């Protein structure tokens, strides 16, 4: 559903005007709904279960309108490789002797064949693959994210407001966002962040091994989904926990050690052992991450604001050269805060992307209460954590909304707290805040389908999915040689393969100028060979004729 941002803005402004003029409009119908929500919110476990089920059932119920998404972005294919690997009971795969033709973005070919990314998102996709389709894992993770956000909010806010925040998270992220409608991730790290920051107040009020164990589990999820952002996110939590443990209000050490310290240490120790073993299997060294191996082999663009571009590397195929030596360098320099004016430009640019993704127009209204939020003792820690993490995240020159996923629950807590303040606003004796908060919620419900369903970066890859479906219906195994034009967009990559390449029904390979295909054709001589002209309009799938 495509709706212009201007039209959405007009709709939200109109709703606010109505709320200001007649703040009690619709009370006859809305008050019973609010009362029902208050009663439901008191049953906290039931509320969480209902939010989880609603997220999954609503999205699955829309499959007739929005089918299962197809991968479009480099990262999605890399995560799907990890999921396929894990689904086959392996942590990594042996290198393929034809890797020159099979090499692709964000995938390591040596010392083993594997995704460069941390394993958490791949594990979710593996679960989905075992259940029938990797996207099932995406639905599962986003549904759990909605429940985890609600659980976190219950630790910080009154039950009825926590439930409202959980519902808003479902409307904004759980159905129509690219976190649900791609394989790019976001929900897994959001789960980790929600568990960490949701366990903190519970541990401080009444220490229990269950809650602190969940805190450790959340940190483990962050370490295996978004390690840098997760580390930054956990620093304020660790500081707050240490201050509480050493403060006067903390219980005795005989109570806190078994209930707080040991559960966290046990989970984190197990996490470190797993990560070391995972690295060792994939790279040959427990402290060498697959991401670092990939960066050393391919990447020349800086990742951090203090870094400079590396010396140019030599790539066998022109797609790598176009992506790593030109496109990524340009994007990195645009996102690098190399001066104070450039820093302001980068901050505003990232803020625009973040607000446009997470808040849209209707959820920007609680920001009107920002002065009250900043001085609110109840959420002081959340404000400081959000500010600290936001500043630290700017140290990376790259930005996508899912990079900030650990902060998702924190952001919704601050938004809902802003709505609580707005609820009490009065103007000349009239409680206008009631009307404004109702307008926010109604706009969130009505505008949810208008949110950007998917980023739709490379829609031409729809043909890749179509050609794969056609070849899967043809008996025998197939080798597809992808040929690109000289002005090919390197972000529209077709060459991605399954974990067990040689046993896959379809093997995707790239034609490389000045490099003969004979070794590849001899190696896969028992397969039917096809050629894809990826940059034709539309792309074409043709039998291989041997012509260059």
Number of C-alpha atoms within 10 A of each C-alpha: 10 9 12 10 14 10 10 18 14 12 16 22 16 13 19 23 15 16 22 21 12 14 21 20 15 12 14 9 9 13 12 11 11 15 12 12 17 17 11 16 21 15 12 17 13 12 22 22 15 12 25 24 16 19 26 23 14 13 19 17 10 12 11 8 9 13 11 16 15 18 21 25 22 20 19 19 26 26 29 28 26 32 30 27 23 23 21 14 9 13 18 22 21 15 16 17 12 14 15 17 22 20 22 23 23 22 25 26 24 18 15 18 24 25 29 24 23 23 22 22 28 28 22 27 31 29 21 22 20 16 12 11 14 23 24 20 25 28 25 21 28 27 27 24 32 32 29 24 32 34 24 27 28 25 18 22 18 14 23 22 22 26 28 20 27 30 24 23 24 27 22 22 27 29 27 20 21 23 24 28 26 22 27 22 27 28 28 29 33 33 30 32 33 30 29 31 30 27 26 22 17 17 22 19 12 12 21 18 18 14 23 27 25 22 29 26 23 28 30 26 26 29 23 21 27 25 16 15 23 28 15 18 26 21 14 19 19 13 11 14 19 12 12 15 19 12 10 9 10 17 17 11 13 8 13 19 16 14 20 24 19 15 22 22 14 13 19 20 14 12 19 14 11 15 21 17 17 22 20 16 18 26 23 15 14 17 13 16 21 27 17 13 19 19 16 10 13 19 23 19 24 19 19 17 17 12 12 14 14 13 10 13 13 11 14 14 18 18 24 20 18 18 17 21 23 13 16 18 19 13 13 21 18 15 25 24 22 13 9 9 10 14 15 12 16 20 17 12 13 18 14 12 16 18 14 17 19 19 20 22 22 23 22 14 22 22 18 14 18 16 10 14 24 15 11 15 11 12 18 14 16 23 19 13 21 19 11 15 21 18 12 14 18 19 15 20 21 20 17 12 18 22 21 21 27 33 26 24 31 25 17 24 26 24 23 25 27 23 27 19 18 23 17 12 16 13 9 6 7 14 18 22 22 22 25 25 24 23 24 22 19 15 19 24 15 10 20 22 17 15 24 17 19 14 13 14 11 14 14 16 20 14 16 22 14 12 17 15 11 11 18 14 9 10 9 12 18 22 23 26 29 21 20 21 11 9 10 15 15 18 16 18 22 26 20 21 21 20 24 17 18 14 10 14 17 21 22 23 26 24 20 18 12 9 12 11 17 11 13 18 15 10 12 17 13 12 17 16 20 18 21 24 16 23 18 11 8 10 16 14 19 13 12 15 9 10 4 10
